[in-house]
Amino acid sequence: MLNSYSEKLDLEISSYLDSLPDEGIYLPFKYILNLGGKRFRPSLVLLSTELFGGDLQEAIKPAIGVEVFHNFTLVHDDIMDAAPLRRGKKPVHLKWDTNMGILSGDVMFAQANALISSCYPHHLNKMVSLFNKTSIEICEGQDLDMQFESRNKVSLDEYIKMIRLKTAVLVGCALKMGAIIGNANDEDANLMYDFGVDLGIAFQVDDDILDLYGDQLAVGKQLGGDIIEGKHSALMILAKNATNHEQNNKLTSLLENTNETEKVLNVKAFFDQMNIKEAALELKHTYYSKAIDSVHRLSIQEKSKKILIDFANNLMKRNF
């Protein structure tokens, strides 16, 4: 179902980009939006709007705003991470320069705000308040992620807080925006938000699992990238928090191996011995179950609930 929304959004985004100046800071803006992506988050705005019987036409610009905002975060994240690639192409800060990356990201944020504010006047306060809250939380999540880079150990609670803020709240925001446009009551709008946040956490844990245990052909890159880059993934955090002193020393020794292929294989074997994949799958299922529980509590038709549950199930069945 999201595919039909994605196709519609591609056309609407193309039309929107054509309306912008073809110079200066708008060139990187157009470049990053034209690199593609699944249009996952804006599609959720449209899906939620339709489930609550809202006006899809009203939802189009806020949905584009969510996508513009998401891409703004990618532009700035790439600068902070010194990323060499974005969707297989040069990121904005390398195709142009860091200053252009910062400035074009800034205008993307402002344009996202304008697009989201173009909803009908009686929805404006709730929409803008939700967007501002989400924007602040995503910045806080990125800050936590950067703090973790200089730490040897991160607790599971800290990790969940970080991915909730950095990744999951925007999924919740997209679904709640659609509910607001669809004139849902406050309880249903909040349940849609909770559904999105918990599903977003489950999705990120799943992403961490697939980084090591996914189908390499489907993933399209070397497995074990998080191990090579020294990231505090769900797998690594679960492992470090489950080890005794001797086991932790062994894991530290394995991570010091400079041969990347050996390092990944040896750490994976260590995880297997400690049943870390199973622990991560259980963590994913915990948040998936919380998401589904929110759906069951919605006061919408059962066929509408089934659409959300089917969407969640499909998201959890990917191998890339």
C-alpha positions in Angstrom: 0.0 0.0 0.0 2.9 2.4 0.8 4.2 1.9 -2.8 1.2 3.8 -4.2 1.8 6.7 -1.8 5.5 6.7 -2.7 4.8 7.0 -6.4 2.4 9.9 -5.8 4.9 11.6 -3.5 7.7 11.3 -6.1 5.5 13.3 -8.5 4.6 15.8 -5.9 8.1 16.2 -4.6 9.4 16.7 -8.2 6.8 19.4 -8.8 7.7 21.1 -5.5 11.4 21.0 -6.3 10.7 22.5 -9.8 9.1 25.5 -8.0 12.3 26.3 -6.1 15.1 28.5 -7.6 17.7 26.6 -9.7 20.7 28.2 -8.1 22.8 28.6 -4.9 21.7 26.8 -1.8 18.8 25.2 -3.6 21.1 23.1 -5.8 22.2 20.8 -3.0 18.6 20.9 -1.7 17.4 19.5 -5.0 20.3 17.1 -5.3 19.7 15.3 -2.0 16.0 15.0 -2.6 16.6 13.6 -6.1 18.9 10.9 -4.8 15.7 9.0 -4.1 14.9 6.9 -1.0 11.8 4.9 -0.2 9.7 8.0 0.9 8.8 5.8 3.9 8.1 8.6 6.4 5.9 10.9 4.2 4.0 7.8 3.0 3.1 7.2 6.6 1.6 10.7 6.8 -0.7 9.9 3.9 -1.6 6.4 5.2 -2.6 7.7 8.6 -4.6 10.6 7.0 -6.5 8.1 4.9 -7.1 5.7 7.8 -8.8 8.5 9.7 -10.8 9.8 6.7 -8.8 13.0 6.3 -8.2 15.1 3.2 -5.2 13.7 1.4 -4.8 16.9 -0.5 -4.2 18.7 2.8 -1.7 16.1 3.8 0.5 16.4 0.7 2.6 19.4 1.7 3.1 18.3 5.3 4.2 14.9 4.0 6.7 16.6 1.7 7.8 18.6 4.7 8.5 15.5 6.7 10.7 14.2 3.8 12.5 17.5 3.4 13.2 17.5 7.1 14.4 13.9 7.1 16.8 14.7 4.2 18.0 17.9 6.1 19.1 15.6 9.0 21.0 13.4 6.5 22.9 16.3 5.1 24.0 17.5 8.6 24.6 13.9 9.8 26.9 13.3 6.8 29.0 16.3 7.7 29.3 15.2 11.4 30.1 11.6 10.3 32.5 12.7 7.5 30.5 10.2 5.4 32.0 9.4 2.0 28.7 8.3 0.3 25.0 8.9 0.6 22.8 6.5 -1.3 25.8 5.5 -3.4 26.6 9.1 -4.5 28.7 11.9 -3.1 27.1 13.6 0.0 26.3 17.3 -0.2 29.4 18.4 1.8 31.7 16.6 -0.7 29.9 17.5 -3.9 30.0 21.1 -2.8 31.7 21.9 0.6 30.9 21.9 4.3 29.6 25.5 4.4 27.2 24.7 1.6 26.1 21.6 3.4 25.4 23.5 6.6 23.6 26.3 4.8 21.5 24.2 2.4 20.5 22.0 5.4 19.4 25.1 7.2 17.1 26.2 4.4 15.8 22.7 4.1 14.8 22.9 7.8 13.1 26.2 7.2 11.3 25.0 4.1 10.1 21.9 6.0 8.6 24.1 8.6 6.8 26.1 6.0 5.4 23.0 4.3 4.1 21.5 7.5 2.6 24.9 8.4 0.6 24.8 5.2 -2.1 22.5 6.7 -5.6 23.8 7.3 -5.6 26.6 10.0 -7.5 24.5 12.6 -4.7 21.9 12.5 -1.9 24.4 12.6 -1.1 24.6 16.3 -1.0 20.8 16.8 1.1 20.3 13.7 3.7 22.9 14.4 3.9 21.9 18.1 4.5 18.3 17.1 7.1 19.2 14.5 9.0 21.5 16.9 9.1 18.8 19.6 10.3 16.2 17.1 13.0 18.5 15.7 14.4 19.2 19.2 14.3 15.5 20.1 16.2 14.4 17.0 18.9 16.9 17.7 19.1 15.5 21.3 19.3 12.0 19.9 22.2 13.0 17.5 24.0 14.6 20.5 23.7 11.3 22.5 25.0 9.3 19.5 28.1 11.6 19.3 28.6 11.3 23.1 28.6 7.5 22.8 31.5 7.6 20.3 34.0 8.5 23.1 32.6 5.9 25.5 33.7 2.2 25.9 30.3 1.1 27.3 26.7 2.2 26.8 23.8 0.8 28.7 20.8 -0.7 26.9 18.5 2.0 28.4 20.8 4.7 27.0 20.9 3.0 23.6 17.1 2.8 23.5 16.8 6.4 24.5 19.2 7.4 21.7 17.5 5.5 18.9 14.1 6.6 20.1 15.1 10.3 19.8 17.4 10.1 16.8 15.3 7.7 14.6 11.9 6.6 16.0 10.3 9.9 17.0 10.1 11.0 13.3 8.2 7.8 12.4 5.8 8.6 15.3 5.6 12.2 14.2 4.6 11.2 10.6 1.8 8.9 11.8 0.5 11.4 14.3 0.5 14.2 11.7 -1.8 12.1 9.5 -4.0 11.4 12.5 -4.3 15.2 13.2 -5.1 15.9 9.6 -7.7 13.1 9.8 -9.3 14.8 12.8 -8.6 11.8 15.1 -9.3 12.3 18.8 -6.3 13.0 21.0 -6.2 9.4 22.3 -6.0 7.9 18.9 -3.5 10.5 17.7 -1.2 9.6 20.6 -1.7 5.9 20.0 -0.6 6.4 16.4 2.5 8.2 17.7 3.3 5.4 20.2 2.8 2.8 17.4 5.3 4.7 15.2 7.9 5.2 18.0 7.9 1.6 19.2 7.9 0.3 15.6 10.8 2.7 14.8 12.8 1.3 17.8 12.1 -2.3 16.6 13.1 -1.3 13.1 16.5 0.1 14.3 17.2 -3.0 16.4 16.4 -5.1 13.4 18.7 -2.9 11.3 21.5 -3.6 13.8 20.9 -7.3 13.6 20.8 -7.3 9.7 24.1 -5.5 9.6 25.8 -8.7 10.8 23.2 -11.5 10.1 21.5 -10.2 7.0 21.6 -11.4 3.4 24.8 -9.8 2.1 23.4 -9.6 -1.5 20.2 -7.9 -0.2 22.1 -5.6 2.2 24.4 -4.6 -0.7 27.5 -4.1 1.4 29.9 -6.0 3.5 28.3 -7.5 6.6 29.6 -6.4 10.0 30.0 -2.7 9.1 29.0 -1.7 12.7 31.8 -3.9 14.1 34.4 -2.5 11.7 33.3 1.1 12.5 33.3 0.4 16.2 29.6 1.4 16.6 27.5 0.9 19.8 24.9 -1.3 18.0 22.2 -3.3 19.8 24.3 -6.4 19.3 27.5 -4.9 20.8 25.7 -3.3 23.7 23.9 -6.5 24.6 27.2 -8.4 24.4 29.2 -6.0 26.5 26.4 -5.9 29.1 26.2 -9.8 29.2 29.9 -10.5 29.6 31.9 -11.2 32.8 35.4 -9.7 33.2 37.2 -12.5 31.3 34.7 -12.5 28.5 34.8 -8.7 28.1 38.6 -8.9 27.9 38.3 -11.5 25.1 35.8 -9.3 23.2 38.1 -6.3 23.6 40.9 -8.4 22.2 38.8 -9.5 19.2 37.8 -5.9 18.4 41.5 -4.9 18.3 42.2 -7.1 15.3 43.3 -4.9 12.4 42.2 -7.5 9.8 38.6 -6.5 9.2 37.4 -9.8 7.8 38.9 -11.8 10.7 37.5 -9.3 13.2 33.9 -9.6 11.9 34.1 -13.4 11.7 35.6 -13.7 15.2 33.2 -11.2 16.9 30.3 -12.9 15.2 31.4 -16.3 16.5 31.7 -14.7 20.0 28.1 -13.3 19.7 26.9 -16.7 18.6 28.5 -18.3 21.6 26.8 -15.7 23.9 23.4 -16.0 22.1 23.5 -12.3 21.4 21.4 -12.5 18.2 18.6 -14.2 20.1 18.8 -11.5 22.8 18.5 -8.8 20.1 15.6 -10.6 18.4 13.8 -10.7 21.8 14.5 -6.9 22.2 13.1 -6.3 18.7 10.0 -8.4 19.5 9.4 -6.5 22.8 9.0 -3.2 20.9 7.2 -4.7 18.0 4.6 -6.1 20.5 4.2 -2.7 22.2 3.6 -1.2 18.7 0.9 -3.8 17.9 -0.7 -3.3 21.3 -1.2 0.4 20.4 -2.9 -0.5 17.2 -5.4 -2.8 19.0 -6.3 0.1 21.3 -7.2 2.4 18.4 -10.9 3.3 17.9 -10.8 2.6 14.2 -12.3 -0.2 12.1 -10.7 -3.6 12.3 -9.8 -3.5 8.6 -7.9 -0.3 9.2 -6.0 -1.9 12.1 -5.1 -4.8 9.9 -3.5 -2.4 7.4 -1.2 -1.1 10.2 -0.5 -4.6 11.5 0.3 -5.9 8.0 2.6 -2.9 7.4 4.4 -3.6 10.7 4.8 -7.3 9.8 6.2 -6.5 6.4 8.7 -4.1 7.9 9.9 -6.8 10.3 10.3 -9.4 7.6 12.9 -7.7 5.5 16.4 -9.2 5.0 18.2 -6.0 4.1 
